[in-house]
Amino acid sequence: MFLTWFDSNSWLLEIGEKRILIDPWLVDSLIFSNLDWLFKGQRSQNRPIPENIDLILLSQGLEDHSHPPTLKQLDRNIKVVASPNAAKVVHKLGYTKVTTLAHGETFTLDRQIEIKAFPGSPIGPTLVENSYLLKELESGLTLYYEPHGYHSPEVKQAAPIDVVVTPFIDMTLPLLGPIIKGKNSALDIVKSLQPQVILPTAAGGDVIFEGLLMKLIQTKGSAAEFRSLLEKNNLSTRVMEPTPGDRFQVPLEKRALAI
């Protein structure tokens, strides 16, 4: 299993013989609803568009997960698996091979990678987006992805998981509560899923965020604090801190089969 982190929530997962692009934001600025005075994310230079993508996986329909300028740069014939909200975005952009996954539904990519959708992040009072469990069928390798730290109890049934990608940092808006649930939520999911490796997402990287929203958001936590928290709880999960743009192999051991 190889991963490349492109900042924010954007990942390239290479598992088996497949290349899966997750929640890509690779070009231009990140702006919600064209309100750059409210929130704007930008990097010093665009990320190169990865080649030979077998699948685009979208967890949410918001711009930081389904980024229209990036999606416009990608081949509209690439297969897409998306939450119902994200599926609306790619349909409007002209993508032709879109599979919408509701919670509990599965999709199998070329008989090699099984993807199951679980409840993920709440967006407003009525919408709950997707988290995903990916499994390579031949090797049994598994990866769980939830970019805002909202973990459904249903995911516990899939334990143990090899790799978890989820935030370590808490981001909170006064009066409205958490936008991203980090430290304690990540600790709970490590206890539940017993991953070999956990990687942070949603924060850090080569990105500058500005706007009114960033002045109000309160941020707490770090990878070093989370690593210390795991040690205090006698948890052996390894914390990895990827460098944006660098491709790396995830160090995994074969698990002993339960008897």
Sequence and secondary structure as in RCSB ss.txt:
>XXXX:A:sequence
MFLTWFDSNSWLLEIGEKRILIDPWLVDSLIFSNLDWLFKGQRSQNRPIPENIDLILLSQGLEDHSHPPTLKQLD
RNIKVVASPNAAKVVHKLGYTKVTTLAHGETFTLDRQIEIKAFPGSPIGPTLVENSYLLKELESGLTLYYEPHGY
HSPEVKQAAPIDVVVTPFIDMTLPLLGPIIKGKNSALDIVKSLQPQVILPTAAGGDVIFEGLLMKLIQTKGSAAE
FRSLLEKNNLSTRVMEPTPGDRFQVPLEKRALAI
>XXXX:A:secstr
 EEEE STT EEEEETTEEEEES   SS EESTT TTT EEE SS     SS  EEEES SSTTTS HHHHHHS 
TTSEEEE HHHHHHHHHTT S EEE  TT EEEETTTEEEEEEEEEEETTTEEEEEEEEEETTT  EEEE TTS 
  GGGGGG S SEEE   SEEEETTTEEEE  HHHHHHHHHHH  SEEE  SS SS EEESHHHHH EEE  HHH
HHHHHHHTT   EE    TT EEE          
